[in-house]
Amino acid sequence: MAATTHRGITYTGTGTYTTTVNVDLPLWAGVDQDETLWLDGQSTDGYPGNLSGFQATNTQVAARHSLRLVAVTLSSALAEGNTMTLTGECSKILSCVATGADATANVRVVKTSDLVLTFDVETTADGTTDDTSGAELWLLVA
């Protein structure tokens, strides 16, 4: 699949499905309250620790981004085991909700790392037959 870039986030998938970004809504609410990496500064000691971690720096700290609600359509070529990787202006997928475009198919999504989703697309409810089907995703991304 060719990568799709929209508002600084690149969506790259395996397989032949295509990606269309329908909504990319900034949620200007700040960062995830459980995210504390911004406290680390340039110290490897972390927080709490010594004060060297609070020295001004423009390096060694991963960029943190505000929350965004993203709605994505995946074409009907989405197949069992395909993945989607997000890169660019994002650091973590906090939540994902998926619905299949085909009423007879079942779509499951597993977040296999902070920025990678793996798809499980089945024809039957018992998961015995793989399917190719489109999907709609709602992602909460930081």
C-alpha positions as YAML, in Angstrom:
chain: A
units: angstrom
residues:
- id: 1
  name: MET
  ca: [0.00, 0.00, 0.00]
- id: 2
  name: ALA
  ca: [1.15, 3.51, -0.65]
- id: 3
  name: ALA
  ca: [1.49, 5.69, 2.42]
- id: 4
  name: THR
  ca: [-1.13, 8.37, 3.03]
- id: 5
  name: THR
  ca: [-0.09, 11.57, 4.82]
- id: 6
  name: HIS
  ca: [-2.69, 13.91, 6.31]
- id: 7
  name: ARG
  ca: [-1.93, 16.85, 8.62]
- id: 8
  name: GLY
  ca: [1.48, 15.56, 9.61]
- id: 9
  name: ILE
  ca: [0.57, 11.92, 10.31]
- id: 10
  name: THR
  ca: [1.58, 9.24, 7.79]
- id: 11
  name: TYR
  ca: [-0.53, 6.06, 7.63]
- id: 12
  name: THR
  ca: [1.40, 3.12, 6.14]
- id: 13
  name: GLY
  ca: [-0.19, -0.29, 5.75]
- id: 14
  name: THR
  ca: [0.75, -3.75, 4.60]
- id: 15
  name: GLY
  ca: [-1.24, -5.38, 1.84]
- id: 16
  name: THR
  ca: [-3.13, -3.58, -0.91]
- id: 17
  name: TYR
  ca: [-5.82, -1.68, 1.01]
- id: 18
  name: THR
  ca: [-5.99, 2.09, 0.71]
- id: 19
  name: THR
  ca: [-6.52, 4.63, 3.47]
- id: 20
  name: THR
  ca: [-8.72, 7.73, 3.42]
- id: 21
  name: VAL
  ca: [-8.66, 10.17, 6.33]
- id: 22
  name: ASN
  ca: [-12.17, 11.56, 6.83]
- id: 23
  name: VAL
  ca: [-11.74, 13.56, 10.05]
- id: 24
  name: ASP
  ca: [-8.67, 14.80, 11.92]
- id: 25
  name: LEU
  ca: [-9.97, 16.81, 14.84]
- id: 26
  name: PRO
  ca: [-7.52, 18.37, 17.33]
- id: 27
  name: LEU
  ca: [-8.73, 18.01, 20.92]
- id: 28
  name: TRP
  ca: [-6.89, 20.94, 22.49]
- id: 29
  name: ALA
  ca: [-7.06, 19.39, 25.94]
- id: 30
  name: GLY
  ca: [-3.34, 18.89, 26.53]
- id: 31
  name: VAL
  ca: [-1.45, 15.64, 26.85]
- id: 32
  name: ASP
  ca: [-2.42, 12.32, 28.37]
- id: 33
  name: GLN
  ca: [-2.43, 12.81, 32.15]
- id: 34
  name: ASP
  ca: [-0.51, 9.56, 32.68]
- id: 35
  name: GLU
  ca: [2.28, 10.61, 30.29]
- id: 36
  name: THR
  ca: [5.29, 11.75, 32.35]
- id: 37
  name: LEU
  ca: [8.15, 11.53, 29.86]
- id: 38
  name: TRP
  ca: [8.23, 15.33, 29.57]
- id: 39
  name: LEU
  ca: [9.56, 15.39, 33.16]
- id: 40
  name: ASP
  ca: [12.69, 13.46, 32.19]
- id: 41
  name: GLY
  ca: [14.44, 16.38, 30.48]
- id: 42
  name: GLN
  ca: [17.94, 15.36, 29.51]
- id: 43
  name: SER
  ca: [18.59, 13.29, 32.62]
- id: 44
  name: THR
  ca: [18.60, 9.53, 32.47]
- id: 45
  name: ASP
  ca: [17.71, 9.44, 36.17]
- id: 46
  name: GLY
  ca: [14.04, 10.16, 35.50]
- id: 47
  name: TYR
  ca: [11.76, 11.80, 38.02]
- id: 48
  name: PRO
  ca: [12.04, 11.93, 40.97]
- id: 49
  name: GLY
  ca: [15.78, 12.19, 40.91]
- id: 50
  name: ASN
  ca: [18.32, 14.93, 40.76]
- id: 51
  name: LEU
  ca: [17.70, 18.39, 39.36]
- id: 52
  name: SER
  ca: [19.82, 17.80, 36.24]
- id: 53
  name: GLY
  ca: [16.69, 16.44, 34.57]
- id: 54
  name: PHE
  ca: [15.17, 19.90, 34.52]
- id: 55
  name: GLN
  ca: [17.91, 21.58, 32.50]
- id: 56
  name: ALA
  ca: [16.67, 23.27, 29.35]
- id: 57
  name: THR
  ca: [17.14, 21.09, 26.29]
- id: 58
  name: ASN
  ca: [15.94, 20.74, 22.73]
- id: 59
  name: THR
  ca: [17.28, 17.22, 22.25]
- id: 60
  name: GLN
  ca: [16.89, 13.79, 23.81]
- id: 61
  name: VAL
  ca: [13.21, 14.29, 24.59]
- id: 62
  name: ALA
  ca: [10.56, 12.77, 22.32]
- id: 63
  name: ALA
  ca: [8.03, 15.28, 21.06]
- id: 64
  name: ARG
  ca: [4.65, 15.14, 22.78]
- id: 65
  name: HIS
  ca: [1.53, 16.00, 20.86]
- id: 66
  name: SER
  ca: [-1.97, 17.13, 21.78]
- id: 67
  name: LEU
  ca: [-4.79, 14.61, 21.51]
- id: 68
  name: ARG
  ca: [-6.46, 14.15, 18.12]
- id: 69
  name: LEU
  ca: [-9.57, 12.27, 17.08]
- id: 70
  name: VAL
  ca: [-8.99, 10.69, 13.66]
- id: 71
  name: ALA
  ca: [-11.58, 8.87, 11.52]
- id: 72
  name: VAL
  ca: [-10.10, 6.66, 8.79]
- id: 73
  name: THR
  ca: [-11.70, 4.53, 6.05]
- id: 74
  name: LEU
  ca: [-9.83, 1.40, 4.94]
- id: 75
  name: SER
  ca: [-10.79, 0.02, 1.52]
- id: 76
  name: SER
  ca: [-12.33, -3.40, 0.87]
- id: 77
  name: ALA
  ca: [-8.87, -4.85, 0.17]
- id: 78
  name: LEU
  ca: [-8.20, -4.96, 3.95]
- id: 79
  name: ALA
  ca: [-7.25, -8.56, 4.73]
- id: 80
  name: GLU
  ca: [-6.36, -10.83, 7.62]
- id: 81
  name: GLY
  ca: [-3.05, -9.91, 9.25]
- id: 82
  name: ASN
  ca: [-2.64, -6.53, 7.52]
- id: 83
  name: THR
  ca: [-1.13, -3.81, 9.68]
- id: 84
  name: MET
  ca: [-1.22, -0.02, 9.78]
- id: 85
  name: THR
  ca: [1.66, 2.02, 11.19]
- id: 86
  name: LEU
  ca: [1.37, 5.69, 12.12]
- id: 87
  name: THR
  ca: [4.42, 7.97, 11.94]
- id: 88
  name: GLY
  ca: [5.03, 11.69, 12.02]
- id: 89
  name: GLU
  ca: [3.28, 14.08, 14.39]
- id: 90
  name: CYS
  ca: [2.05, 11.42, 16.81]
- id: 91
  name: SER
  ca: [3.60, 9.44, 19.65]
- id: 92
  name: LYS
  ca: [0.91, 6.94, 20.67]
- id: 93
  name: ILE
  ca: [-2.46, 5.47, 19.72]
- id: 94
  name: LEU
  ca: [-4.47, 5.69, 22.93]
- id: 95
  name: SER
  ca: [-7.66, 4.05, 21.68]
- id: 96
  name: CYS
  ca: [-9.10, 2.47, 18.54]
- id: 97
  name: VAL
  ca: [-12.68, 1.59, 17.61]
- id: 98
  name: ALA
  ca: [-13.36, -0.30, 14.37]
- id: 99
  name: THR
  ca: [-16.47, -1.28, 12.48]
- id: 100
  name: GLY
  ca: [-16.60, -3.42, 9.36]
- id: 101
  name: ALA
  ca: [-17.96, -2.05, 6.11]
- id: 102
  name: ASP
  ca: [-19.34, -5.51, 5.26]
- id: 103
  name: ALA
  ca: [-22.25, -6.51, 7.52]
- id: 104
  name: THR
  ca: [-21.27, -10.18, 7.32]
- id: 105
  name: ALA
  ca: [-17.59, -9.74, 8.25]
- id: 106
  name: ASN
  ca: [-16.07, -9.32, 11.69]
- id: 107
  name: VAL
  ca: [-13.22, -6.86, 12.16]
- id: 108
  name: ARG
  ca: [-10.95, -6.94, 15.19]
- id: 109
  name: VAL
  ca: [-8.03, -4.60, 15.77]
- id: 110
  name: VAL
  ca: [-5.07, -5.31, 18.04]
- id: 111
  name: LYS
  ca: [-2.67, -2.54, 19.01]
- id: 112
  name: THR
  ca: [0.62, -4.42, 18.66]
- id: 113
  name: SER
  ca: [2.78, -1.43, 19.71]
- id: 114
  name: ASP
  ca: [2.28, 2.28, 20.47]
- id: 115
  name: LEU
  ca: [1.82, 3.17, 16.78]
- id: 116
  name: VAL
  ca: [0.98, -0.13, 15.04]
- id: 117
  name: LEU
  ca: [-2.44, -1.75, 14.55]
- id: 118
  name: THR
  ca: [-2.93, -5.34, 13.33]
- id: 119
  name: PHE
  ca: [-6.24, -6.37, 11.74]
- id: 120
  name: ASP
  ca: [-8.15, -9.63, 12.15]
- id: 121
  name: VAL
  ca: [-10.86, -9.85, 9.46]
- id: 122
  name: GLU
  ca: [-13.15, -12.90, 9.52]
- id: 123
  name: THR
  ca: [-16.20, -13.96, 7.50]
- id: 124
  name: THR
  ca: [-17.76, -15.99, 10.28]
- id: 125
  name: ALA
  ca: [-18.37, -15.22, 13.93]
- id: 126
  name: ASP
  ca: [-16.33, -18.22, 15.06]
- id: 127
  name: GLY
  ca: [-13.23, -16.91, 13.25]
- id: 128
  name: THR
  ca: [-12.70, -19.95, 11.03]
- id: 129
  name: THR
  ca: [-12.68, -18.18, 7.64]
- id: 130
  name: ASP
  ca: [-10.54, -15.17, 6.75]
- id: 131
  name: ASP
  ca: [-12.18, -12.38, 4.79]
- id: 132
  name: THR
  ca: [-11.33, -9.27, 2.84]
- id: 133
  name: SER
  ca: [-13.45, -6.34, 3.92]
- id: 134
  name: GLY
  ca: [-13.31, -2.60, 4.39]
- id: 135
  name: ALA
  ca: [-13.43, -0.92, 7.79]
- id: 136
  name: GLU
  ca: [-13.99, 2.38, 9.51]
- id: 137
  name: LEU
  ca: [-11.60, 3.31, 12.32]
- id: 138
  name: TRP
  ca: [-11.89, 5.93, 15.02]
- id: 139
  name: LEU
  ca: [-8.49, 6.60, 16.59]
- id: 140
  name: LEU
  ca: [-7.58, 8.68, 19.64]
- id: 141
  name: VAL
  ca: [-3.99, 9.68, 18.94]
- id: 142
  name: ALA
  ca: [-1.47, 11.66, 21.01]
...
